[in-house]
């Protein structure tokens, strides 16, 4: 079961990855995007990404884009069904 913060981050990742199945996101991109919902430090974002990998929602590979660290994130089957599962919980 995901925590509230993990759900918020997963929703953002899902919305960015749903069309292609993968995307490039940095910790600061994620932190800025979810700032209205919750205040996350870059360290917390990195921990949440690690937790989502452990829970098998996503696969994340550390990469570099124009000299800044980014995650190459791919949705696993559990991550691809995230929105449907979220709707079923309501």
Buried (B, 14 or more C-beta within 10 A) or exposed (E): EBEEBBBBBBBBBBEBBBEEEBBEBBBEBBBEBBEEBEEBEEEBBBBBBEBBBEBEBBBBEEEEEEEEEBBBBBBBEEBBBBBEEBEEEE
